[in-house]
Amino acid sequence: MPCFDKKLEASREELTDIYWRPYSENSRPPVRDVDCVITAREILMLAETRVISFPSLPRKPLDPSTRIPFPDSKLDAFLFPQIHPLDRRRPQIPAAGTSGGYLYHILLTQQSLHPGSSIITARGRNADVVDYTLTLNNETLFRAARYYGFRNIQNLVRKLKPVKKNRMPGARMGGGARKPTAGAGDGDAGKTAELAYVEVMACPGGCTNGGGQIKVEDVGSLQGVDTCSRGQKEWLGRVDEAYYSQASSPSPSDDSSSSSSPPSSSDSSDSSDHPDLINSISTTHITSILSHWSQLTDIPLEKLA
């Protein structure tokens, strides 16, 4: 992971089986859902302690025979899908941000519910504040925003603080909490519309600049060269470029068929055969996998979804 905070998240009680196991088993200690969280920088540290040089390692996929398959074949095909060399995932677009694109997937989901609608992106005071507006026939249907970095988050929190009550005689008494409003740069209309969803990341620049992510000085130590003159900002730009251009690596196996493989974004029949396909993700397929998992574990589907 590029984020050290994932270690804290993994230690939370809600990420244990106490929330989905049968009530009859509540007497035993909870079992954590996540065994270990390791960051990219920690992988480099482990390699260094074992005298492993990453630049000298071959850049090719591991032999399929070295992988231990998941016990259930359907879940194994879902976790490790066979991907045809011509069937690569579409690159991430800059509008989706550098933190996985969950916010943008929500926008695309809302857009699928309103055929013909458009997503308008407007930058705020800096690159880490972005306002998204879903419109149809000049009507605002849905608003969302992303705030990266503590300074921007503090500005958002100030907007959420309760309105101070005016104690002047005859003044109108206010109360409640302010609701976040859009207005990153799209005019007066955006300043009054409430945001339905806000994506917040503590790190400026998002997850590609996470605390556990590889820094420019780490690259220098790996390559044995001085990278101080390059600077972290330039390095982050290269990381973002690689992130936006990433694609799924082709499988070394020639057999790309699987009963549990999700529909492909490059398949021309997607729009007709898979109307629920959003950003290369099929809701029907995900629901089918969760239902199968629910049957295997006897955990109610509503606790898994």
N, C-alpha and C positions, 0 to 999 in steps of 0.2 A: 504494500500500500504506500501511497505517497504522503500519508497523513499519520502523525503520531497520535492524534486524538482518537483514532480508531481503537487504540489500546484501551483508552478510558471507556469508550462505548461498549467494547466487548466485555468489560467487567461489570456492566450494569445488570441489575437483577432481571430487567425485562428481556434480556438476551440469554435467558436460561430456560430450562424446560418447566419451570414452575408455572409458566403461563399457559402451557398447553398439555401438560401431563394429566392423567386421571386424578381426581381428588383423593382416591384411595392411596396414592403414592406421595402425598404431601408431607409425610413424616420423615422422609429421607432427604438428605442435603440436595440442593439443586445441581443439575448438570449444565455446564455452560454450552451454548450453541457454537461458540468460537473457541477453538483450542489455543490458537496462537495468532498474533498479529505481528507481521514483520515488515519493515519498511525497506525501500530500495537501498538506502544508505546502510542499513544494518546488514543487508546481503553482501554489500561490498566489504564491510568489516569482517564478516564471517569468512569471505573468500580470502581476504588478506591474512587472517590468522592461520589459514590452511595453505598458504602460498599458492593460491589459484589466481591466475592472471586472466581476467575477462577478455582483454583484447586478443589473447592467443587462442581462445576457444573457437571451435568451428561454428560458423553461422549457418547452421542447417538444422532442420527438425530432428528430434530424437526418433530413433527407430520405434515403430508402434509396439513391437514386442517387449519393449522395456516398460511400458505403462501397465500398471495394475488396474484392471477394469473395475468399475463400480459393481457391487454384487447384483444389482437389478439392471437388466439389459436396457429397459426403457429409460431409466434415469441415466444410465451410462451414455446412451446415445444423445440425450439432452445435454449433459454436462460436457461431453467430448464429441461434438458432431463431426461427421465426415464432410469436409467442404471440398467441392470441386474446384480445381485451379482457376476456372473461369468465373466462379461464383464467389466473388470477394465482396465483403461488406462495403457499403458506400462510405466514403470519407465523412468524418464529422464536419459539419459546417460551422463557421465562426459564430453564427447567431445562437448556436446551442451552448456556447460557453466552453470552459475548459474543466468542467467538473462532472462529466458524465452525461450531461444532456437531459437530466430528469425533468427539469423545468420545461425545456423545449418539447419534450415528449407529451407533457400535459397540454401544451399549446396545440400540438398537432392533433391530439385526441379531441380537444374542443373544436378544432377546425374541421375534423371529420364529421362532427355532429351538425355542422353548418356548411353544406356544400356551397362553393363559390365565395367563401369568406377569405380574407387576406390577413396575414400577420405583418404588422408594422413594427419595426424596431427603431427605437430612439435612444441615443446615448445621453447619459446624465452629465453631472459635473465632471466626471472622469470616466475612464474606460471601464472601471469596475462597477459602475452603476448603469444599468440598462433597463429601459421600460419596453414592455411588449404589449401590443394592442391588437386584438382580434376584431376586425370590422367586416361588415356586410352592408352594402348600399349606404355607406356613410354613417352607419349605426355601430356603436361600440358594443360588442357582445361579451368580451372577456378581457381583463387586464391582469398582467403579472409583471414582476420585476426581479432583478437579481442585484444583490449587494455583496460585494467581495471586499474584505479588509475591515479591520476593527474601526477605523475612522468613519467609514461609510455606514457601518452597522450602528455606531453611536448616533449618527444623524437619523437613522431609521428609528432607533429606540426613542429618541426625543419626540418624534412625531406620535409615538404610541403612548407616551406618558399622559396621565389624566390631566385634563384642563384645569388650571388653577381657578378656584372660586373667587369671584370678585366680591369683596366685602364692603364696597362702597354702598351707602344708602341708596336704595332704589334700583341698584344694578341687578341685572338678570343673573341668577345663579346658574353656573355651569356645572357640569359633572360628567362622569363616565370617562372613557378613554378615547383618545383620538384614534381614528382609523387611518391606516396608511393610504395615501392617495397617490395616483400617478401624476406625472408632470415632469418627466425627464427632459422635456424639450419639445412637446407637441402642441403647445398652445393652451388656451384657457380651459378647453374642454377636458384635457387630461388632468388638470389640477383639481378637479372636483370629483372625478370618478375613483371609486375605491378599488384597491388591488385585491384580487381574489387569491393570489398566491405570490409569495416572496421567497426566493432562494437565497440563503445566507451562507457565506463561507468566510471563515476567519482570515484566511490567507489572501493577501492582495494578489490578484491574477488568477485566483482559483486553485484547484487541486494540482495543476502542473507546477505550481510554486509552493507546494506543501512543505512542511517542516521535515518530513522524512524523504523528500525527493532528492535526487542526486544534484549536487551543486557544482558550479564551474570548477572549484578547487579540487573536488573529487575526481573530475575528469582529468585534470592536470596530473594528479598523483597516479592515476591509472596509466596514462600515456607517457609519463615521465617527462612532461614538458611544462613550461610556465604558462599558465592560463590567466594570470592576474590581470594582464593587459586587456583581455577579452571582456571581462566584466560579467557579473551575474545577469544583468539586464539583457545583454546580447545572447547569453546562453539560454535564458528563459524564452527568448524569441525563437531560438532554434528548437527548443522543446515543444513550444506551441505549434510550430510549423509541422513537426513530426506527428504531433497529436492529431492535427486536422487532416493530415494526409494518410493516416494509418488505415490499413485494410487487413482483413483476416488472412492469415497465412494459409496457403494451400496445404492440404493434407498429403503426407507422403504416400498414403495408400491410394491405389487406383479405384478402390471400391467406395463410391460416394453415396450409395443408397442406404437409407435407414428409415425404418417405420416411424421413428420419433423425431426425425429432423424437421425443423420448422420450415415454412415456405420461404423461398428465396426472393430477395428484392430484385434480382435480375430476371426472374421468370416473367415473361410477358403476359401470363395468365393470372397474375396476382390480383388485378383489379376485379376480375370476374369470379375466380375460384376462391379468393380469400378477401372478401370485402372488409374484414376487420383488420387487415394488415396496416399497421401504422408505424412508419419509420423502421420497416423491416421486422417488426415484432407483431406476431399474431396473438391476439387475446384468446382466441379459441384454443390455440396450441398450449399457451401457458396455463389456461384453466384445466386442460386435459392432464397436463403433467402434475399440477397440484392435486387434482382429484385422485390420480394414481398414487401419489405420495400419501394422501389421506387414507386410502384403502390399505396401504402397506403398514402404516404406523398406528392406525385406529385413532388418529387425531382429527377432530372435526375440521372440515374444509374452511369454515369461517375463521379458525384460529391460525391457519396457514396463509390464507390470502390477505 
